[in-house]
Amino acid sequence: GQQLNQSPQSMFIQEGEDVSMNCTSSSIFNTWLWYKQDPGEGPVLLIALYKAGELTSNGRLTAQFGITRKDSFLNISASIPSDVGIYFCAGLNMDTGRRALTFGSGTRLQVQP
Amino acid sequence: DGGITQSPKYLFRKEGQNVTLSCEQNLNHDAMYWYRQDPGQGLRLIYYSQIVNDFQKGDIAEGYSVSREKKESFPLTVTSAQKNPTAFYLCASSIVWTSGRLREQYFGPGTRLTVT
């Protein structure tokens, strides 16, 4: 099946630092979504991307849909303690017949105040 | 107040018993999904449904069953055939554009199932 490689697996940063994480795939996607999950809760949608090259922001978060359609990245600027959590990327290409998202394994972010 | 409801938040069962997890949405979404999450892991797809009375197996469907009799409801039954049922179960729903593209996907709060 489709595989998504998400990196890094974990990050420990100081408050105020910028963060970057990415996902790569061996196959093409036509939708990329980024989620944040707090412990014991369901993932919350942060940003949705639908077009190759698209760059979208949501407050301090910025995500891009890679030109090759095989990758995406998420940046968080000026991190704050409430950014702590697990960030997941998810991709979809319904043309393959699989009509459901494939998820990366997550990036665990810890922010030191 | 629109959203996805999963109940209960915590569920305990004895080994060998079937258990049904509830998922209801009032977002008028066409598609619904069930995922399983193990500690420190990502989300794995169990089953999904694009329309009422239709559903497809995901990556780890063995030992699970679903039904989609109503648009707003997609219950998941964890059967005794599931070898390692203890996990965090997440339900999600999404709009599917007429072009066939998925338009965002939202998750419920999850149900933590413990089987002993």
Interface residues (C-beta under 8 A of the other chain):
Chain A: G1 Q6 N30 T31 L33 Y35 G40 E41 G42 P43 V44 L45 A48 Y50 F88 A90 L92 M94 R99 A100 L101 T102 F103 G104 S105 G106
Chain B: I4 Q6 A31 Y33 Y35 Q41 G42 L43 R44 L45 Y48 Q50 Q56 G58 D59 F88 L90 A92 V96 G100 R101 L102 E104 Q105 Y106 F107 G108 P109 G110 R112
